[in-house]
């Protein structure tokens, strides 16, 4: 098979997994595992997998000054990122959460301009403004669910997650290039476990494992193995064969997949606010990424 086609297939599978995760993880929380307990299971599981994979690759020494950088990247990429995402997803809907995640490219642009002083053109400023209007609309006017959970606060937490992930991408850019991906990510998850253990330990002790149905165990395994590990490796392969801009386009498919799956299984529904906010966010992200692509030609 052509390497480009194989890379596109790998990135497509990763995107599919991400899209399904919103509903699959939502089914686990909070009835069977509370958000922080789920995160602790996910991080410990992924850490174990990546350190095991690390035994089969060439060893690479981390420079002392880079440990601090990895620790900081881990805080935003694992700790704050996952804590806010799972907590937010547990009290909002899969469709709203998936739409909020698309704001990541906007946040990457904002943090890049602040930290590395990357210039923002007028079109990108307009894109940031429109995208953030859509974000505020979704956070402020999203309806409270029938179960009484607070969708507005949940959407805000997912937005914090997207912002945290955007900052992580800026901080980790040089480290990803410098070190073998498996070496980097195994330390990233190990440090991440330090941040999530204080939050998830007590919730983990409350879990009644014997009362969890088999299908929920499958959901937990899906998140640990596929969402945490397979997607990373597949996206990594895609980045090795495709342009970063090509890979980044696939993030736009996540809300589409999440929406279709959520509607099929009946875990969410559409309304005017979600549709309007989605359109504004997509327009904003389009304007931001369109100018970035032009500047790289």
N, C-alpha and C positions, 0 to 999 in steps of 0.2 A: 504494500500500500504506500502511496505517495506520502512523504513525511509531513507535508503541509496539511494534507487531508487528515492524517492521523492526529496531528496537533489540534486541528479544528474539532475533531471528534472528541478528543480528550477534554478540551475546554467546554464543549457542549455538555458533556456528561457532568462535569463539575458544576456548571450552571444549573443543570437539572436537579442535582443533589441539593444545591443551595435553595432552589425554589421549593422543593418538597419539604425541606427542613422546617420551614416556618409552621406548617401544620403538624408535622410529625412531632416536633418538640413541644408544640402547644398541647398536644394530646397527653403528654406526660405531666405537664405542670398545670396547676399546683396539686392536683388530686393525688398523685402517686409520689412525686418528688417535688419538693419546693425548689424554686429557681436556683438558689445558691448551692443546694445539695447536688442538683443536676450538673451545675458547672464544675463542682469539685470532682464528680465522677468523670466528666468529660476531660478535664485537664489531666487528672491522674492517669486515665486510660491512654490519652494521646502521648503523654510524657513517657509512659512505659513502652508504647509502640515505637516512638522515634528513637529512644535510647537503645532499644533492641536493634532497630535498623542501623544505628550508628556503629554497632559491632561488626557490620559487614562492609563498611566503607573505609577508605584510607583515613587514618587519624590526622586531625589538624589542630594545632595548638591555637587557643584564643589568646590574643595579646592582652596584657593586664589592663590597659586603658580602655579596651573595648568591652570589658565585663560591665562597667558602669553604663555604657551605651546600650548594651543588650538588656540590662536591668531596667533602664528607662523605657526602652522599646517594649519590653515585656509588660510593664505597668499599663501602658496605653493599648498595646495590641492583644494582651491576654486578660489582665486583671480588670481594669475599668471597662474595656470593650465587652467582655463576656458577661460581667456582672450586670451591667446596665441592659445588655441585649436580652438575656434570659429573664431578668426581672420585668423588663418592659413587655416582652412577648407574653408573659404569664398574665398580664392584666390588660392587654390590648388584643387586636385581632390580627390574624396572619397577613391579610391584605394590607392593612395600614402599616404594619411593621416592615413588610417587604418594600413598600413604596418609600418609606422613610430611609431605608438603606441606600437608595439610589442617590441620596445627597452626598455620599462619600466623595465623588470627584470634585464637588463644589468645595467641600471642606479641605481636600488636598490642596486645591488652588489657594485658598485663604491662608492656610498654614505655610505653604511654600513662599507666599509673598511676605509673610511675617518673619519666618526663620531664615530663609535663604535669599530674601529680598528679590524674589522673582517678580518681574513686572506684570501688572495686570492691565490689559487693554480695555478700552471702553466697552467692547462687545462682551468681554468676560465679566466686567463689572455689572452690566445689565443682566447677564445670565445668573450671576450670584444673587442679585436683587430679586429676580423673578422666582428663582428656585427657593429662596428663603421665604418669600410670600406664600408659596405653596406649602412649605413646611409649617409655617405659623398657622395657616388655615387648617391643616390636618391636625395639628396639636390642639388648637383652640376650640374648633367646632366639631370635632369628632364626637359621635354620640356615646353615651355610657352604655355598656353592654347590658343585656337582660339579666345577667348574673350579678349585676351591681358593681362590677369592677370598673376601675377608672381608666377608660381608654385614653383620655387626654394625657394623664401622667405617664401611662405606658408608652404612648407615642413620643413624649418628651424624652423618656429614658432611651428609646431606640435611636432618637436623634443624637443624644449624647454618645451613644455607642458608635454611630456613624462618624461623628466628629472625632472621637477617640481613635477609631480605626484610620481615619484620614491623617491624623497626626502621627500615628505609628508608621504609616507608609513613608512619610517624609523622614522620620528619624531612622528608619531601618534601611533606607535606600542604599547607603554606602556599605552597610554590613552584609546585605544580601549579595552584593557583588564581590565582596572581599572573602567570604567564607563559603564552604560547601553548604548548600541549602539544608541538608540533614543535620550537619554540625550546628548550624545557626539555630534551626528550629528546635532542636533537642534542648539547647540551653534556654531558648526563649520560653518553652513550656515549663522547664524545671523552675526557672525564676517565677513564672506565672503562678505556679502552684503555691509559692510563698504568699502571694497576694490573695489567693482565693480560699486557702485553708481557714483563716480566721472567720470568714463569712459562711463557709459551707459546712464546717465541722459539726456544729450543733444541729443543723438541719439534717445532716446525714445520719446522725444518731437517732433521729425521729422516724426514719423510714421503716415501714413494715414490709420488708422484702418478701415475706411469705404471702402477703396479700396482693402483690403486684401481678396482674395477668400476664400471660405469655406474650401477647401482642405488644404490651408496653415494654417488656424486656427487649423485644426486637427493635422498638423505637429508640430505646436508649443505646443499644448497640449500633444502630444506624448513625446516630449523631456522633458517637465516639469514633467509629471506624471510618465512616464515609465523609461526614461533614468536617471532622477535625483533621483527618489524615489523607484520605484519597483525593479530596478536592485540592489540597495543597500540592500534592505530587502531580496531579493532572494539570493544574494551572502552571506549575513550574515547567513541565514539559512543553506546554503551549507557549510559554514565554521564551523558551529556548529555540523555538522554530518559527514563531510569529512575531510581528511588531507589537510592542506594548499597547499601542492604540487599538489594534485589532482585538487583542484579548480584553481590553477594558470595555469594548462595546457590548460584550456578553452580559455585563452587569444589568443592562437594560432589560434583559429577558427574565431576570429573577422575579420581578413583580408579576409578569405575565404568567409564568409557570405557577407561582404561588397563588395567584388569583384563580386560575383554572382549576387547580387541585383543590383549593379551599371550597370553591363553589360545587365541585363534583361530590365531595364528601360532606358538604353541608356545614362546614365549620365557620363560615363567614358569609357575608352578603355585601352587595354593592349599594352605595347611595350617592347622592349628588355631591356631597362634600368630598368623598374619596375620589370620585372621578375628576372633579375640578382641580383638587390639589395635585393629583397625579399628573394631569396635563401641564400645570404650571411647573412642577418639579422637572418633568421631562424636557420642557422648553428651556429651562434654566441650565440643566446639565448639557443639553445639546449646544447651547451658545458657548458654554465654558469649554467643552471638549473640541468644538469645531475650530475655535481660534488657536487652541494648543496644537492641533494637527497642522494648521497652516504655518505656524511658527517653526515647525520642525522640518519643513521641506527644504 
